[in-house]
Amino acid sequence: MSLNNTFIHHVYFWLKDPESKEDLKQLIAGLARLSAVPEINLFHIGTPAVTDREVIDNTYAVSWLNVFLSAKDQDVYQTHPLHLKFIEECSHLWSKVKVYDSIHHQ
């Protein structure tokens, strides 16, 4: 599968209460609802893998990977009502969010 010409949007969330199973469940459920945004071509909701190497940062609680067919689709996603509702309903759960966006290197 080639990801040429796609826009990758990868978000990492740190929970305010990292020990709360309920907060984790709530955030994952919110992301599952958010996945209904039609511009998302492919998504993955993940938690840290059990790997231990010096270069790995597994301090986050949840990762949210989106593949868009274009930067324009990602722009639409940013202001989509489901995205805005997700932020409104779930932002109280996280203490930190880190975003990594990338495009195909030509």
A tleap script that builds the chain and sets N, CA, C and O, in Angstrom:
source leaprc.protein.ff14SB
mol = sequence {
  NMET SER LEU ASN ASN THR PHE ILE HIE HIE
  VAL TYR PHE TRP LEU LYS ASP PRO GLU SER
  LYS GLU ASP LEU LYS GLN LEU ILE ALA GLY
  LEU ALA ARG LEU SER ALA VAL PRO GLU ILE
  ASN LEU PHE HIE ILE GLY THR PRO ALA VAL
  THR ASP ARG GLU VAL ILE ASP ASN THR TYR
  ALA VAL SER TRP LEU ASN VAL PHE LEU SER
  ALA LYS ASP GLN ASP VAL TYR GLN THR HIE
  PRO LEU HIE LEU LYS PHE ILE GLU GLU CYS
  SER HIE LEU TRP SER LYS VAL LYS VAL TYR
  ASP SER ILE HIE HIE CGLN
}
set mol.1.N position { 0.850 -1.181 0.000 }
set mol.1.CA position { 0.000 0.000 0.000 }
set mol.1.C position { 0.896 1.244 0.000 }
set mol.1.O position { 1.736 1.414 0.884 }
set mol.2.N position { 0.713 2.077 -0.965 }
set mol.2.CA position { 1.498 3.307 -1.061 }
set mol.2.C position { 0.732 4.467 -0.437 }
set mol.2.O position { -0.474 4.609 -0.635 }
set mol.3.N position { 1.444 5.286 0.311 }
set mol.3.CA position { 0.824 6.467 0.908 }
set mol.3.C position { 1.273 7.744 0.197 }
set mol.3.O position { 1.163 8.838 0.750 }
set mol.4.N position { 1.777 7.601 -1.023 }
set mol.4.CA position { 2.181 8.775 -1.792 }
set mol.4.C position { 1.028 9.762 -1.894 }
set mol.4.O position { -0.134 9.374 -2.023 }
set mol.5.N position { 1.365 11.027 -1.835 }
set mol.5.CA position { 0.409 12.125 -2.003 }
set mol.5.C position { -0.645 12.190 -0.904 }
set mol.5.O position { -1.683 12.826 -1.088 }
set mol.6.N position { -0.404 11.556 0.214 }
set mol.6.CA position { -1.345 11.632 1.323 }
set mol.6.C position { -0.839 12.611 2.372 }
set mol.6.O position { 0.324 13.015 2.371 }
set mol.7.N position { -1.738 12.975 3.257 }
set mol.7.CA position { -1.416 13.847 4.385 }
set mol.7.C position { -1.600 13.005 5.643 }
set mol.7.O position { -2.692 12.497 5.901 }
set mol.8.N position { -0.543 12.857 6.416 }
set mol.8.CA position { -0.582 12.062 7.648 }
set mol.8.C position { -0.706 13.019 8.838 }
set mol.8.O position { 0.061 13.973 8.971 }
set mol.9.N position { -1.674 12.744 9.684 }
set mol.9.CA position { -1.938 13.557 10.879 }
set mol.9.C position { -1.890 12.597 12.062 }
set mol.9.O position { -2.772 11.753 12.219 }
set mol.10.N position { -0.838 12.731 12.909 }
set mol.10.CA position { -0.680 11.816 14.042 }
set mol.10.C position { -0.688 12.622 15.330 }
set mol.10.O position { 0.124 13.527 15.520 }
set mol.11.N position { -1.621 12.279 16.212 }
set mol.11.CA position { -1.834 13.016 17.451 }
set mol.11.C position { -1.571 12.090 18.637 }
set mol.11.O position { -2.003 10.938 18.653 }
set mol.12.N position { -0.854 12.617 19.627 }
set mol.12.CA position { -0.571 11.874 20.860 }
set mol.12.C position { -1.212 12.619 22.025 }
set mol.12.O position { -1.086 13.839 22.140 }
set mol.13.N position { -1.899 11.872 22.885 }
set mol.13.CA position { -2.601 12.436 24.035 }
set mol.13.C position { -2.006 11.903 25.331 }
set mol.13.O position { -1.746 10.706 25.459 }
set mol.14.N position { -1.792 12.801 26.292 }
set mol.14.CA position { -1.418 12.446 27.653 }
set mol.14.C position { -2.613 12.782 28.533 }
set mol.14.O position { -3.123 13.901 28.480 }
set mol.15.N position { -3.060 11.844 29.330 }
set mol.15.CA position { -4.214 12.060 30.201 }
set mol.15.C position { -3.834 12.874 31.435 }
set mol.15.O position { -2.724 12.758 31.955 }
set mol.16.N position { -4.774 13.698 31.893 }
set mol.16.CA position { -4.582 14.414 33.158 }
set mol.16.C position { -4.435 13.416 34.304 }
set mol.16.O position { -3.619 13.591 35.209 }
set mol.17.N position { -5.255 12.359 34.236 }
set mol.17.CA position { -5.196 11.308 35.248 }
set mol.17.C position { -4.774 10.005 34.561 }
set mol.17.O position { -5.632 9.214 34.170 }
set mol.18.N position { -3.484 9.775 34.412 }
set mol.18.CA position { -3.009 8.619 33.659 }
set mol.18.C position { -3.419 7.260 34.238 }
set mol.18.O position { -3.361 6.246 33.543 }
set mol.19.N position { -3.823 7.240 35.480 }
set mol.19.CA position { -4.237 5.975 36.112 }
set mol.19.C position { -5.717 5.663 35.894 }
set mol.19.O position { -6.169 4.562 36.209 }
set mol.20.N position { -6.475 6.621 35.360 }
set mol.20.CA position { -7.922 6.453 35.214 }
set mol.20.C position { -8.279 5.625 33.982 }
set mol.20.O position { -8.115 6.079 32.849 }
set mol.21.N position { -8.764 4.417 34.213 }
set mol.21.CA position { -9.229 3.553 33.120 }
set mol.21.C position { -10.469 4.160 32.463 }
set mol.21.O position { -10.679 4.014 31.259 }
set mol.22.N position { -11.286 4.840 33.266 }
set mol.22.CA position { -12.509 5.462 32.736 }
set mol.22.C position { -12.166 6.609 31.784 }
set mol.22.O position { -12.786 6.738 30.728 }
set mol.23.N position { -11.190 7.440 32.144 }
set mol.23.CA position { -10.781 8.542 31.260 }
set mol.23.C position { -10.204 7.998 29.956 }
set mol.23.O position { -10.478 8.535 28.883 }
set mol.24.N position { -9.409 6.941 30.046 }
set mol.24.CA position { -8.856 6.315 28.851 }
set mol.24.C position { -9.974 5.796 27.952 }
set mol.24.O position { -9.961 6.004 26.738 }
set mol.25.N position { -10.936 5.121 28.563 }
set mol.25.CA position { -12.077 4.572 27.821 }
set mol.25.C position { -12.873 5.703 27.153 }
set mol.25.O position { -13.294 5.575 26.003 }
set mol.26.N position { -13.072 6.789 27.870 }
set mol.26.CA position { -13.819 7.935 27.348 }
set mol.26.C position { -13.101 8.573 26.152 }
set mol.26.O position { -13.740 8.911 25.155 }
set mol.27.N position { -11.789 8.738 26.246 }
set mol.27.CA position { -11.021 9.331 25.156 }
set mol.27.C position { -11.064 8.429 23.918 }
set mol.27.O position { -11.260 8.915 22.805 }
set mol.28.N position { -10.886 7.149 24.105 }
set mol.28.CA position { -10.925 6.208 22.979 }
set mol.28.C position { -12.311 6.204 22.334 }
set mol.28.O position { -12.422 6.158 21.109 }
set mol.29.N position { -13.358 6.253 23.143 }
set mol.29.CA position { -14.724 6.301 22.599 }
set mol.29.C position { -14.945 7.592 21.807 }
set mol.29.O position { -15.587 7.577 20.756 }
set mol.30.N position { -14.417 8.698 22.307 }
set mol.30.CA position { -14.529 9.968 21.587 }
set mol.30.C position { -13.824 9.915 20.244 }
set mol.30.O position { -14.343 10.426 19.252 }
set mol.31.N position { -12.653 9.307 20.199 }
set mol.31.CA position { -11.923 9.164 18.939 }
set mol.31.C position { -12.660 8.237 17.978 }
set mol.31.O position { -12.666 8.472 16.769 }
set mol.32.N position { -13.275 7.197 18.503 }
set mol.32.CA position { -14.052 6.289 17.651 }
set mol.32.C position { -15.206 7.043 16.983 }
set mol.32.O position { -15.493 6.832 15.805 }
set mol.33.N position { -15.864 7.922 17.745 }
set mol.33.CA position { -16.940 8.739 17.150 }
set mol.33.C position { -16.368 9.700 16.114 }
set mol.33.O position { -16.976 9.923 15.067 }
set mol.34.N position { -15.207 10.264 16.402 }
set mol.34.CA position { -14.556 11.206 15.500 }
set mol.34.C position { -14.163 10.547 14.177 }
set mol.34.O position { -14.081 11.222 13.151 }
set mol.35.N position { -13.925 9.259 14.192 }
set mol.35.CA position { -13.507 8.549 12.982 }
set mol.35.C position { -14.573 8.573 11.884 }
set mol.35.O position { -14.290 8.195 10.747 }
set mol.36.N position { -15.786 9.008 12.205 }
set mol.36.CA position { -16.864 9.094 11.214 }
set mol.36.C position { -16.721 10.294 10.267 }
set mol.36.O position { -17.484 10.413 9.309 }
set mol.37.N position { -15.757 11.179 10.525 }
set mol.37.CA position { -15.541 12.307 9.605 }
set mol.37.C position { -15.207 11.719 8.231 }
set mol.37.O position { -14.232 10.978 8.102 }
set mol.38.N position { -16.006 12.041 7.201 }
set mol.38.CA position { -15.841 11.392 5.898 }
set mol.38.C position { -14.494 11.634 5.215 }
set mol.38.O position { -14.068 10.820 4.396 }
set mol.39.N position { -13.827 12.724 5.535 }
set mol.39.CA position { -12.542 13.034 4.894 }
set mol.39.C position { -11.399 12.134 5.381 }
set mol.39.O position { -10.336 12.092 4.761 }
set mol.40.N position { -11.616 11.421 6.484 }
set mol.40.CA position { -10.586 10.505 6.985 }
set mol.40.C position { -10.580 9.268 6.101 }
set mol.40.O position { -11.573 8.544 6.031 }
set mol.41.N position { -9.469 9.028 5.431 }
set mol.41.CA position { -9.348 7.881 4.541 }
set mol.41.C position { -9.017 6.607 5.319 }
set mol.41.O position { -9.488 5.522 4.979 }
set mol.42.N position { -8.201 6.752 6.365 }
set mol.42.CA position { -7.769 5.628 7.187 }
set mol.42.C position { -7.436 6.171 8.567 }
set mol.42.O position { -6.882 7.264 8.685 }
set mol.43.N position { -7.765 5.420 9.611 }
set mol.43.CA position { -7.421 5.877 10.959 }
set mol.43.C position { -6.963 4.696 11.806 }
set mol.43.O position { -7.235 3.535 11.501 }
set mol.44.N position { -6.254 5.039 12.884 }
set mol.44.CA position { -5.824 4.035 13.843 }
set mol.44.C position { -5.833 4.688 15.222 }
set mol.44.O position { -5.249 5.754 15.419 }
set mol.45.N position { -6.499 4.041 16.169 }
set mol.45.CA position { -6.477 4.467 17.570 }
set mol.45.C position { -5.585 3.459 18.287 }
set mol.45.O position { -5.830 2.254 18.235 }
set mol.46.N position { -4.540 3.963 18.962 }
set mol.46.CA position { -3.603 3.045 19.591 }
set mol.46.C position { -3.201 3.472 20.983 }
set mol.46.O position { -3.399 4.617 21.390 }
set mol.47.N position { -2.634 2.526 21.700 }
set mol.47.CA position { -2.013 2.773 23.002 }
set mol.47.C position { -0.570 2.297 22.902 }
set mol.47.O position { -0.245 1.524 22.000 }
set mol.48.N position { 0.294 2.732 23.793 }
set mol.48.CA position { 1.712 2.394 23.668 }
set mol.48.C position { 1.964 0.885 23.596 }
set mol.48.O position { 1.410 0.104 24.369 }
set mol.49.N position { 2.799 0.512 22.662 }
set mol.49.CA position { 3.218 -0.889 22.544 }
set mol.49.C position { 4.196 -1.197 23.684 }
set mol.49.O position { 4.820 -0.296 24.247 }
set mol.50.N position { 4.311 -2.458 24.002 }
set mol.50.CA position { 5.231 -2.877 25.051 }
set mol.50.C position { 6.604 -3.072 24.404 }
set mol.50.O position { 7.038 -4.195 24.145 }
set mol.51.N position { 7.265 -1.958 24.156 }
set mol.51.CA position { 8.609 -1.967 23.592 }
set mol.51.C position { 9.483 -1.096 24.473 }
set mol.51.O position { 9.013 -0.140 25.089 }
set mol.52.N position { 10.746 -1.436 24.523 }
set mol.52.CA position { 11.642 -0.700 25.404 }
set mol.52.C position { 12.997 -0.527 24.731 }
set mol.52.O position { 13.881 -1.379 24.823 }
set mol.53.N position { 13.125 0.609 24.053 }
set mol.53.CA position { 14.399 1.002 23.470 }
set mol.53.C position { 14.599 2.472 23.788 }
set mol.53.O position { 13.630 3.194 24.026 }
set mol.54.N position { 15.815 2.911 23.795 }
set mol.54.CA position { 16.147 4.281 24.187 }
set mol.54.C position { 15.408 5.337 23.364 }
set mol.54.O position { 15.089 6.404 23.889 }
set mol.55.N position { 15.134 5.070 22.111 }
set mol.55.CA position { 14.520 6.068 21.220 }
set mol.55.C position { 12.995 6.116 21.317 }
set mol.55.O position { 12.369 6.965 20.683 }
set mol.56.N position { 12.399 5.239 22.082 }
set mol.56.CA position { 10.935 5.152 22.152 }
set mol.56.C position { 10.387 6.005 23.285 }
set mol.56.O position { 10.851 5.938 24.423 }
set mol.57.N position { 9.387 6.809 22.941 }
set mol.57.CA position { 8.642 7.569 23.949 }
set mol.57.C position { 7.276 6.905 24.095 }
set mol.57.O position { 6.424 7.032 23.216 }
set mol.58.N position { 7.075 6.216 25.172 }
set mol.58.CA position { 5.786 5.558 25.402 }
set mol.58.C position { 5.078 6.164 26.616 }
set mol.58.O position { 4.344 5.481 27.331 }
set mol.59.N position { 5.313 7.457 26.831 }
set mol.59.CA position { 4.703 8.137 27.973 }
set mol.59.C position { 3.281 8.602 27.696 }
set mol.59.O position { 2.568 8.987 28.623 }
set mol.60.N position { 2.862 8.573 26.448 }
set mol.60.CA position { 1.512 9.020 26.080 }
set mol.60.C position { 0.486 7.944 26.448 }
set mol.60.O position { 0.846 6.802 26.732 }
set mol.61.N position { -0.782 8.321 26.439 }
set mol.61.CA position { -1.851 7.370 26.750 }
set mol.61.C position { -2.496 6.799 25.492 }
set mol.61.O position { -2.779 5.603 25.417 }
set mol.62.N position { -2.729 7.672 24.493 }
set mol.62.CA position { -3.436 7.270 23.280 }
set mol.62.C position { -2.819 7.980 22.082 }
set mol.62.O position { -2.456 9.153 22.160 }
set mol.63.N position { -2.706 7.257 20.975 }
set mol.63.CA position { -2.310 7.887 19.720 }
set mol.63.C position { -3.476 7.803 18.735 }
set mol.63.O position { -4.268 6.861 18.760 }
set mol.64.N position { -3.556 8.804 17.878 }
set mol.64.CA position { -4.649 8.927 16.905 }
set mol.64.C position { -4.001 9.243 15.564 }
set mol.64.O position { -3.551 10.366 15.337 }
set mol.65.N position { -3.953 8.261 14.683 }
set mol.65.CA position { -3.334 8.406 13.376 }
set mol.65.C position { -4.422 8.518 12.316 }
set mol.65.O position { -5.341 7.701 12.257 }
set mol.66.N position { -4.299 9.547 11.482 }
set mol.66.CA position { -5.239 9.737 10.380 }
set mol.66.C position { -4.478 9.856 9.078 }
set mol.66.O position { -3.425 10.490 9.012 }
set mol.67.N position { -5.020 9.243 8.048 }
set mol.67.CA position { -4.486 9.401 6.700 }
set mol.67.C position { -5.569 10.094 5.883 }
set mol.67.O position { -6.702 9.624 5.784 }
set mol.68.N position { -5.186 11.220 5.306 }
set mol.68.CA position { -6.074 11.980 4.433 }
set mol.68.C position { -5.527 11.900 3.010 }
set mol.68.O position { -4.316 11.792 2.820 }
set mol.69.N position { -6.394 11.952 2.022 }
set mol.69.CA position { -5.948 11.884 0.635 }
set mol.69.C position { -5.304 13.184 0.178 }
set mol.69.O position { -4.625 13.224 -0.848 }
set mol.70.N position { -5.524 14.260 0.956 }
set mol.70.CA position { -4.925 15.547 0.586 }
set mol.70.C position { -4.864 16.447 1.816 }
set mol.70.O position { -5.537 16.203 2.818 }
set mol.71.N position { -4.047 17.488 1.719 }
set mol.71.CA position { -3.990 18.488 2.786 }
set mol.71.C position { -5.332 19.199 2.904 }
set mol.71.O position { -5.731 19.595 3.999 }
set mol.72.N position { -6.025 19.361 1.790 }
set mol.72.CA position { -7.349 20.003 1.801 }
set mol.72.C position { -8.336 19.188 2.655 }
set mol.72.O position { -9.114 19.757 3.421 }
set mol.73.N position { -8.297 17.870 2.521 }
set mol.73.CA position { -9.179 17.025 3.339 }
set mol.73.C position { -8.867 17.194 4.828 }
set mol.73.O position { -9.778 17.218 5.655 }
set mol.74.N position { -7.596 17.310 5.162 }
set mol.74.CA position { -7.206 17.518 6.550 }
set mol.74.C position { -7.704 18.871 7.039 }
set mol.74.O position { -8.124 18.992 8.191 }
set mol.75.N position { -7.666 19.891 6.186 }
set mol.75.CA position { -8.198 21.208 6.549 }
set mol.75.C position { -9.693 21.136 6.851 }
set mol.75.O position { -10.172 21.755 7.801 }
set mol.76.N position { -10.420 20.381 6.042 }
set mol.76.CA position { -11.872 20.205 6.263 }
set mol.76.C position { -12.104 19.519 7.607 }
set mol.76.O position { -12.984 19.917 8.370 }
set mol.77.N position { -11.318 18.500 7.888 }
set mol.77.CA position { -11.415 17.764 9.154 }
set mol.77.C position { -11.243 18.691 10.358 }
set mol.77.O position { -11.970 18.569 11.344 }
set mol.78.N position { -10.285 19.617 10.282 }
set mol.78.CA position { -9.989 20.495 11.413 }
set mol.78.C position { -11.196 21.310 11.868 }
set mol.78.O position { -11.334 21.595 13.058 }
set mol.79.N position { -12.063 21.683 10.944 }
set mol.79.CA position { -13.236 22.498 11.299 }
set mol.79.C position { -14.546 21.715 11.209 }
set mol.79.O position { -15.626 22.294 11.328 }
set mol.80.N position { -14.452 20.412 11.001 }
set mol.80.CA position { -15.653 19.576 10.909 }
set mol.80.C position { -16.378 19.581 12.262 }
set mol.80.O position { -15.729 19.545 13.307 }
set mol.81.N position { -17.701 19.625 12.249 }
set mol.81.CA position { -18.462 19.621 13.513 }
set mol.81.C position { -18.133 18.450 14.445 }
set mol.81.O position { -18.143 18.623 15.664 }
set mol.82.N position { -17.846 17.272 13.905 }
set mol.82.CA position { -17.489 16.140 14.768 }
set mol.82.C position { -16.146 16.366 15.464 }
set mol.82.O position { -15.963 15.953 16.609 }
set mol.83.N position { -15.215 17.017 14.780 }
set mol.83.CA position { -13.917 17.321 15.394 }
set mol.83.C position { -14.091 18.365 16.495 }
set mol.83.O position { -13.525 18.233 17.579 }
set mol.84.N position { -14.866 19.386 16.214 }
set mol.84.CA position { -15.105 20.431 17.218 }
set mol.84.C position { -15.851 19.859 18.431 }
set mol.84.O position { -15.579 20.240 19.570 }
set mol.85.N position { -16.791 18.945 18.177 }
set mol.85.CA position { -17.528 18.311 19.282 }
set mol.85.C position { -16.598 17.422 20.116 }
set mol.85.O position { -16.698 17.391 21.343 }
set mol.86.N position { -15.700 16.705 19.449 }
set mol.86.CA position { -14.726 15.877 20.160 }
set mol.86.C position { -13.887 16.738 21.107 }
set mol.86.O position { -13.700 16.381 22.270 }
set mol.87.N position { -13.389 17.859 20.614 }
set mol.87.CA position { -12.579 18.749 21.452 }
set mol.87.C position { -13.397 19.244 22.640 }
set mol.87.O position { -12.913 19.268 23.772 }
set mol.88.N position { -14.626 19.633 22.377 }
set mol.88.CA position { -15.505 20.148 23.444 }
set mol.88.C position { -15.769 19.076 24.504 }
set mol.88.O position { -15.750 19.365 25.700 }
set mol.89.N position { -16.011 17.858 24.070 }
set mol.89.CA position { -16.396 16.785 24.991 }
set mol.89.C position { -15.217 16.105 25.683 }
set mol.89.O position { -15.378 15.556 26.773 }
set mol.90.N position { -14.046 16.132 25.070 }
set mol.90.CA position { -12.932 15.330 25.591 }
set mol.90.C position { -11.723 16.126 26.056 }
set mol.90.O position { -10.838 15.553 26.692 }
set mol.91.N position { -11.644 17.414 25.768 }
set mol.91.CA position { -10.425 18.163 26.109 }
set mol.91.C position { -10.148 18.205 27.609 }
set mol.91.O position { -9.007 18.412 28.020 }
set mol.92.N position { -11.165 18.015 28.417 }
set mol.92.CA position { -10.947 18.003 29.867 }
set mol.92.C position { -10.163 16.772 30.325 }
set mol.92.O position { -9.676 16.729 31.455 }
set mol.93.N position { -10.042 15.772 29.449 }
set mol.93.CA position { -9.375 14.521 29.807 }
set mol.93.C position { -7.858 14.594 29.681 }
set mol.93.O position { -7.145 13.879 30.385 }
set mol.94.N position { -7.355 15.454 28.788 }
set mol.94.CA position { -5.918 15.436 28.526 }
set mol.94.C position { -5.183 16.608 29.132 }
set mol.94.O position { -5.726 17.700 29.299 }
set mol.95.N position { -3.911 16.344 29.460 }
set mol.95.CA position { -3.038 17.387 29.991 }
set mol.95.C position { -2.110 17.920 28.911 }
set mol.95.O position { -1.601 19.036 29.014 }
set mol.96.N position { -1.893 17.117 27.876 }
set mol.96.CA position { -0.966 17.490 26.818 }
set mol.96.C position { -1.380 16.786 25.535 }
set mol.96.O position { -1.835 15.642 25.550 }
set mol.97.N position { -1.210 17.498 24.421 }
set mol.97.CA position { -1.446 16.929 23.095 }
set mol.97.C position { -0.269 17.316 22.222 }
set mol.97.O position { 0.160 18.470 22.235 }
set mol.98.N position { 0.251 16.379 21.473 }
set mol.98.CA position { 1.342 16.641 20.545 }
set mol.98.C position { 0.910 16.137 19.178 }
set mol.98.O position { 0.413 15.018 19.051 }
set mol.99.N position { 1.102 16.971 18.144 }
set mol.99.CA position { 0.673 16.635 16.792 }
set mol.99.C position { 1.878 16.591 15.869 }
set mol.99.O position { 2.739 17.470 15.904 }
set mol.100.N position { 1.924 15.556 15.043 }
set mol.100.CA position { 2.942 15.441 14.007 }
set mol.100.C position { 2.211 15.266 12.672 }
set mol.100.O position { 1.533 14.261 12.458 }
set mol.101.N position { 2.351 16.240 11.784 }
set mol.101.CA position { 1.778 16.167 10.445 }
set mol.101.C position { 2.903 15.949 9.460 }
set mol.101.O position { 3.985 16.517 9.609 }
set mol.102.N position { 2.654 15.130 8.455 }
set mol.102.CA position { 3.673 14.926 7.429 }
set mol.102.C position { 3.030 14.682 6.067 }
set mol.102.O position { 1.887 14.242 5.948 }
set mol.103.N position { 3.829 14.993 5.051 }
set mol.103.CA position { 3.432 14.731 3.677 }
set mol.103.C position { 4.520 13.888 3.036 }
set mol.103.O position { 5.631 13.794 3.557 }
set mol.104.N position { 4.201 13.283 1.916 }
set mol.104.CA position { 5.162 12.439 1.206 }
set mol.104.C position { 6.341 13.267 0.708 }
set mol.104.O position { 6.165 14.324 0.102 }
set mol.105.N position { 7.533 12.772 0.972 }
set mol.105.CA position { 8.741 13.443 0.497 }
set mol.105.C position { 8.934 13.106 -0.977 }
set mol.105.O position { 9.021 11.935 -1.346 }
set mol.106.N position { 8.999 14.115 -1.800 }
set mol.106.CA position { 9.119 13.914 -3.263 }
set mol.106.C position { 10.548 13.849 -3.693 }
set mol.106.O position { 10.829 13.685 -4.880 }
savepdb mol mol.pdb
quit
